[in-house]
Amino acid sequence: MPEIDFSIDTTTGELRMHVQGIPGHACDDVAKLAKQLLGQPAHEQPTAEYHLQTHVRPQARTQTRR
């Protein structure tokens, strides 16, 4: 299940966000929304999960008439 963890350093006010459970570039959409809401981060680092490629397997269904 996707999760987003936030932490704020009370001394510096620095916000840290960790997105997990969203492999590949779909995470970019979540990060973009977070940036719009919270502002541009001071530092960004993709996780190993980000570099995973999602596999989509096309399926064709045929309809039979009765």
Secondary structure by P-SEA (a helix, b strand, c coil): cbbbbbbbcccccbbbbbbcccccaaaaaaaaaaaaacccccbbbbcccccbbbbbbbbbbbbbcc
